[in-house]
């Protein structure tokens, strides 16, 4: 996010910021660094913070507007649990999340589509194109029908993002991509994480 503000710099009392740390992913009230924040005009204030998590203490720079966080550097990413996700699927989906965090929504939509491609490859789904491979995937996995239907919607979103002649190319919004990422997270949970959680639950029962 590029922010242009008028006026000079002046001291400003620290603004409390409860956000998700871009380094460790924990949500907390960030600790101020320095004697004060800096007012830069137009209602904008900026300041340095660090994560209070003693295992992290990651540094970040925050921009506020009327006391609300409008940007952070490094950017704040959507939270995501990578446990048990195959490497190629994980790498592609993390790139989708990174693109979303810096406002590159078209790129994020394309990487979401590539995440579906990686899932189909990992599950050995057959077909001449992604639509056919998603259709074949229905016979190879057991997840709610709503998530299978969502995969086709995500495919279409990725198509619109990838083709510059598509009318929807410039209409892909932050909200649309945010929802797409949330659906993709649920798909990956169903495919790769629920069975692991069930195994953990069963192992705990055996210990009693």
VOPAKE-620330 format. One record per residue (C-alpha): residue in three letters; x, y, z. Coordinates in pm, 1 decimal. Layout:
// VOPAKE-620330
 residu       xx       yy       zz
    Ala        X        Y        Z
...
// end
This chain:
// VOPAKE-620330
 residu       xx       yy       zz
    Unk      0.0      0.0      0.0
    Unk    142.8    338.8   -101.5
    Unk     47.1    621.4    136.5
    Unk    111.2    989.0     59.7
    Unk     47.2   1238.0    339.7
    Unk     82.0   1617.5    368.7
    Unk    263.4   1819.5    630.7
    Unk    569.2   1768.1    849.2
    Unk    651.0   1525.5   1128.4
    Unk    548.6   1579.8   1491.6
    Unk    553.8   1376.4   1810.4
    Unk    241.7   1178.4   1895.1
    Unk    154.8    958.6   2196.7
    Unk    178.8    585.9   2129.0
    Unk   -131.1    428.3   1977.6
    Unk   -216.4     79.7   2102.4
    Unk   -224.3   -173.8   1819.5
    Unk   -373.8   -522.9   1857.7
    Unk   -282.3   -705.6   1536.4
    Unk   -153.0  -1041.1   1414.9
    Unk    226.4  -1043.0   1411.8
    Unk    352.8  -1088.9   1053.2
    Unk    653.1  -1281.2   1187.9
    Unk    506.3  -1544.2   1423.8
    Unk    135.4  -1519.5   1338.6
    Unk     25.3  -1458.1   1700.8
    Unk   -233.2  -1187.3   1768.8
    Unk   -138.4   -947.3   2047.9
    Unk   -101.6   -583.5   2147.1
    Unk    231.6   -484.3   1994.1
    Unk    492.6   -322.0   2219.6
    Unk    593.2     36.9   2127.0
    Unk    954.7    112.6   2040.4
    Unk   1092.0    461.6   2090.0
    Unk    966.4    752.9   2296.3
    Unk    662.5    832.2   2081.8
    Unk    488.4    779.8   1749.2
    Unk    513.2   1031.8   1465.5
    Unk    224.8   1240.8   1334.0
    Unk    275.7   1312.9    965.2
    Unk    -40.0   1507.9    882.5
    Unk   -379.9   1424.9    738.5
    Unk   -470.2   1209.4   1038.7
    Unk   -178.3    971.2    971.7
    Unk     52.4    851.8   1247.5
    Unk    334.8    600.9   1216.9
    Unk    551.5    418.5   1465.0
    Unk    770.0    118.3   1536.0
    Unk    648.4   -185.9   1727.5
    Unk    773.5   -528.4   1829.5
    Unk    590.9   -850.8   1898.3
    Unk    552.7   -919.7   2274.1
    Unk    596.2  -1294.0   2217.6
    Unk    939.2  -1370.1   2375.9
    Unk    999.0  -1640.9   2115.9
    Unk    950.5  -1382.9   1840.2
    Unk   1009.5  -1014.4   1927.5
    Unk    968.2   -943.1   1555.8
    Unk   1000.8   -579.4   1449.7
    Unk    737.1   -400.9   1242.4
    Unk    645.9    -52.0   1126.1
    Unk    280.4     48.7   1152.1
    Unk     84.9    328.3    983.5
    Unk   -234.9    450.4   1150.9
    Unk   -509.6    672.3   1016.6
    Unk   -742.3    820.6   1276.9
    Unk   -600.5    566.6   1524.9
    Unk   -683.0    266.1   1303.2
    Unk   -413.5     43.5   1149.4
    Unk   -409.8     96.0    771.3
    Unk    -74.1    -62.9    684.8
    Unk    208.6   -259.0    839.4
    Unk    554.7   -351.7    720.0
    Unk    613.7   -645.2    692.5
    Unk    251.0   -678.6    579.4
    Unk      2.4   -869.6    795.4
    Unk    -91.0  -1200.8    634.5
    Unk   -408.0  -1405.1    667.9
    Unk   -346.9  -1671.4    932.9
    Unk   -288.2  -2024.6    806.7
    Unk   -181.9  -2355.4    962.4
    Unk     66.7  -2532.6    729.2
    Unk     71.2  -2863.8    919.3
    Unk     63.8  -3175.0    696.0
    Unk     19.4  -2975.5    373.0
    Unk    235.2  -3127.4     92.5
    Unk    531.4  -2907.1      2.8
    Unk    425.4  -2808.9   -350.0
    Unk     68.7  -2729.3   -242.1
    Unk    194.1  -2533.0     58.7
    Unk    449.2  -2331.2   -139.5
    Unk    188.0  -2224.9   -395.1
    Unk    -78.9  -2135.6   -140.2
    Unk    163.0  -1937.2     75.6
    Unk    248.9  -1731.6   -233.6
    Unk   -124.3  -1662.8   -280.7
    Unk   -145.1  -1539.4     79.0
    Unk    167.7  -1324.3     36.1
    Unk     26.1  -1162.5   -279.1
    Unk   -298.2  -1086.4    -94.9
    Unk   -109.4   -927.2    196.2
    Unk     55.4   -667.3    -31.0
    Unk   -262.1   -591.0   -227.9
    Unk   -178.5   -792.7   -541.6
    Unk   -524.7   -946.5   -572.4
    Unk   -504.4  -1056.8   -935.8
    Unk   -176.3  -1236.7   -864.4
    Unk   -329.3  -1392.4   -553.1
    Unk   -627.2  -1525.1   -751.1
    Unk   -390.8  -1681.8  -1004.8
    Unk   -191.1  -1851.0   -727.0
    Unk   -511.0  -1984.3   -569.4
    Unk   -588.4  -2148.4   -903.1
    Unk   -236.2  -2291.6   -911.5
    Unk   -294.6  -2427.9   -561.3
    Unk   -588.4  -2626.4   -701.1
    Unk   -362.3  -2750.5   -980.3
    Unk   -111.5  -2867.2   -718.4
    Unk   -385.3  -3044.6   -520.9
    Unk   -505.6  -3224.2   -834.1
    Unk   -149.8  -3329.8   -918.1
    Unk    -89.2  -3454.3   -563.2
    Unk   -410.7  -3659.9   -573.2
    Unk   -338.5  -3778.9   -929.6
    Unk   -662.0  -3638.3  -1073.1
    Unk   -690.3  -3694.7  -1449.4
    Unk   -817.0  -3461.3  -1723.8
    Unk   -712.5  -3236.6  -2011.4
    Unk   -773.7  -2918.0  -1813.9
    Unk   -835.5  -2806.9  -1456.4
    Unk  -1213.9  -2829.2  -1490.4
    Unk  -1187.4  -3196.1  -1588.0
    Unk   -931.2  -3269.1  -1317.0
    Unk  -1154.4  -3114.6  -1048.5
    Unk  -1442.6  -3327.0  -1177.6
    Unk  -1223.6  -3637.8  -1154.9
    Unk  -1112.8  -3535.9   -806.4
    Unk  -1471.3  -3581.4   -682.6
    Unk  -1425.1  -3959.6   -711.4
    Unk  -1087.4  -3955.8   -533.7
    Unk  -1150.8  -3750.3   -218.7
    Unk  -1417.6  -3728.9     50.3
    Unk  -1495.6  -3368.8    145.2
    Unk  -1824.7  -3172.0    168.4
    Unk  -1992.9  -3103.7   -167.4
    Unk  -1985.1  -2731.9    -89.7
    Unk  -1604.8  -2738.2    -91.5
    Unk  -1597.5  -2933.6   -416.8
    Unk  -1831.5  -2674.7   -570.3
    Unk  -1607.4  -2400.2   -431.9
    Unk  -1309.3  -2549.7   -615.0
    Unk  -1483.3  -2487.9   -945.0
    Unk  -1566.9  -2128.6   -843.7
    Unk  -1201.6  -2074.0   -748.0
    Unk  -1095.2  -2215.5  -1085.3
    Unk  -1317.2  -1962.0  -1262.6
    Unk  -1181.0  -1677.0  -1047.7
    Unk   -827.5  -1780.4  -1140.4
    Unk   -921.2  -1793.4  -1508.8
    Unk  -1060.7  -1440.5  -1495.3
    Unk   -743.3  -1318.5  -1324.9
    Unk   -510.2  -1489.1  -1573.3
    Unk   -666.8  -1359.9  -1895.7
    Unk   -631.0   -988.7  -1950.8
    Unk   -907.9   -987.8  -2211.3
    Unk  -1157.5  -1116.1  -1953.4
    Unk  -1406.2   -848.7  -1849.0
    Unk  -1367.7   -947.9  -1482.3
    Unk   -989.0   -896.7  -1490.8
    Unk   -997.6   -550.4  -1333.6
    Unk  -1295.0   -627.1  -1107.2
    Unk  -1122.5   -878.6   -876.5
    Unk  -1155.6   -720.5   -533.7
    Unk   -985.8   -764.2   -198.7
    Unk  -1305.4   -908.9    -51.2
    Unk  -1341.8  -1161.0   -333.9
    Unk   -985.7  -1287.6   -297.1
    Unk  -1012.9  -1292.4     84.3
    Unk  -1316.8  -1521.0     61.8
    Unk  -1135.5  -1735.7   -197.7
    Unk   -842.2  -1780.3     40.1
    Unk  -1077.3  -1876.0    323.7
    Unk  -1240.4  -2141.7    105.1
    Unk   -899.9  -2272.5     -2.9
    Unk   -796.0  -2299.9    361.4
    Unk  -1103.7  -2512.9    433.3
    Unk  -1031.9  -2735.3    132.6
    Unk   -675.4  -2794.7    250.6
    Unk   -793.5  -2863.0    605.5
    Unk  -1038.5  -3124.7    481.6
    Unk   -782.0  -3294.0    260.9
    Unk   -471.4  -3287.9    477.1
    Unk   -541.5  -3191.9    839.2
    Unk   -864.4  -3343.2    972.8
    Unk   -730.6  -3700.4    960.3
    Unk   -422.9  -3590.7   1157.3
    Unk   -642.3  -3428.5   1424.1
    Unk   -851.5  -3744.7   1447.7
    Unk   -537.1  -3954.1   1492.3
    Unk   -423.4  -3724.5   1774.5
    Unk   -762.7  -3754.9   1944.4
    Unk   -755.2  -4134.2   1920.4
    Unk   -400.2  -4150.6   2057.0
    Unk   -504.6  -3941.5   2357.5
    Unk   -795.4  -4182.7   2428.1
    Unk   -555.5  -4480.2   2422.9
    Unk   -339.1  -4316.6   2689.4
    Unk   -624.9  -4309.7   2941.8
// end
